[in-house]
Each structure stands twice: as structure tokens, then as C-alpha cells.
Amino acid sequence: MRLTGLAAAIAATLFATAAPTLAQQFPQRPISMIVPFTAGGPTDVLARVLGQHMGQTLGQQFVIENVTGAGGSLGSARVARAAPDGYSLVMGNIGTHAASVGLYKNLAYDPRKDFEPVMLIATTPMVLVTKKDLPVANLKDVLALVKQRKVTFGSAGTGSSSHLTLLLFASLTKGDIQHVPYRGLSQAMNDLLAGQIECLFDQVISSSPYIAAGNVKPIAVTSPDRAKAVPSVPTTIEAGLPDMQTITWTALFAPKGTPRPIIDRLNAAVDQAMNDPGVAKRLAELGADLPAPGEQRRPETLAKLVSSEVARWVPLIHEAGAVGE
């Protein structure tokens, strides 16, 4: 036992000595950034915009990989099991790193324990959109409709931000709602455009182009203030459902045990990307709100957010009896 303890102490000392050099040398090969959702969705868009700039900063390519399934938990689990060397990252969100705890009895990871937070990337409100020919003009009409008959609502999959928002909506309205899960928001949007489903809670970041083109009918955003990307769309507070408040978020994580100097180097690269006027403008156009420079961009702030979001959403998931796919 004494020898084991001595060996551990020596290893810790050697690591502490080598860590600064390790960070200076990192990265020496391309970095894999897992997006646990389909290509073209809001998380994927954020990852590609940031990955390109981070690659330029760090001098290595960021390879975006879409690993879908189980509300994003499959891709997240892959990174949780990866070597903690900074070369495997995951762009997680409210679904993969909060709701998953309540949805899956045999979840392959614990978002509070199995990852090193890097940085909160963006927050964005959800927006309720309907197919163009649905006979509704506002949220009041939608509320009346779900009281009259069954209404189909798509989502990006069980445990996704669109599904969580729908759970909250169903809890508040007690309406007749049929949940239709997809393997990503892009698939759900395609079926909404085709009229196969009637409603969808989508992120403003991915719905704004369809709203601008008049392809879907916007009803309300789930934030306290109107979204800059769709300023003509009223909030749920304005529309008469004040408790319908949901802000989804996206953040970057590394496997647990990734050396802090590498986390700090990745954090600095993300920070530099978000300070770039071109990147900030692009994300703002998509409807993403960036965390303020400073404390809001620290890894510790993201860790606190994950814990608080788990505490908020897990009871609602249990109350609704939602079960992962």
C-alpha cells in the first residue's frame, strides 16, 4: 500500500511538471468534434462555424463527426469513453447533458462526472412554428386547437431541447398532443414543411431561415424578450402563457481527466473564435446569444449550469413519464 501511494505521488508530481509542456505542444494532430445530432441542425451549425475558426487558431483541423441516436446520448457516450487527451470533444446541449439523466435508466455516462467542461457556447430560445396551412394565427389559437383534437408535434428526438420544451408545453396546457420524435431537427423540419406533422418547437438558430422565407408559420418564442433573429414573433409572455419559458444551450465538453492546461487552451481558442467579429455576427444572425466575456465563459460556470439544469428538468421528465428510445 505504501509503495502504491508513493508511486501515485510520483506520477502526480511528474504530471504536474509535464502539464505546461503538454499544453504548449497541443494539438499535434486533427481534433475530432462529435456532434451527436444530424448534419444541418443547430448544434451542427454551431460546431462547424466554431470548428473552422478554432482550427485556424490551434493550427490543426477540427473534424466534425455526426454521431446520432438516443437523443444525442450515443455520440456523447463515445466522447465520455475516449482518451482524455483533448483530441475528442463533444458539442453537447441541454438534452445530452441534462435531460439524459432523467430519460435513460442505463445511461452510459453521467454528464456531471464524466466530462471536463470547456465552455458554454451559446443560448437560444425555442420558437413554436406550425405548417403553413394550419388554421391558427397565434398562440391562443394553438391552445384552443390542442383542446379540440389531437395535434402532432415533432421533435429532434426523445430528450432533445425540442422534446423538453414540448413536455413543458404539455404540462402547462394539458392538451391532446401526439409526440413524433425524429433523429434530428432537420428531419422534423422536413416533415413539417411537407405537412406530415403540424407543429414543432425548434431552435431559433435553425428555424429563422424558414420563417424569413415564409415556409412555416411562427407563433411564439420561449424567451423573456423577443429574439433578435425573428423580432416580429411575440414571446410566450406576450401571447398569454408566461410560464412557458425555455432557453436551450450548447456547450463544448472533453472527456473526464483531460489535463487542465489542455482544457484552458481549448477554452482560449473558443473564446478567441467568439470574439471574432465575423463569427459573432454569423451566430447572431442565426439567433444564438453568446455568453458575455469573462466569468460566463469559464469551465466552472458551465459545470454549475449542467448541475442546475439536471435539477430543473429531471423532475419534469419523471412527472411526464417520458422514456428514452
Secondary structure by P-SEA (a helix, b strand, c coil): caaaaaaaaaaaaaaaaaaaaaaaaccccbbbbbcccccccaaaaaaaaaaaaaaaaacbbbbbbbbbcccaaaaaaaaaacccccccccccccccccccccccccccccccccbbbccccbbbbbbbbcccccccccaaaaaaaaacbbbbbbccccccaaaaaaaaaaaacccbbbbbbcccaaaaaaaaaaccccccccccccaaaaaaaccccccccccccccccccccccccccccccbbbbbbccccccccccaaaaaaaaaaaaaaaacaaaaaaaaaaccccccccccccaaaaaaaaaaaaaccaaaaaaaccccc
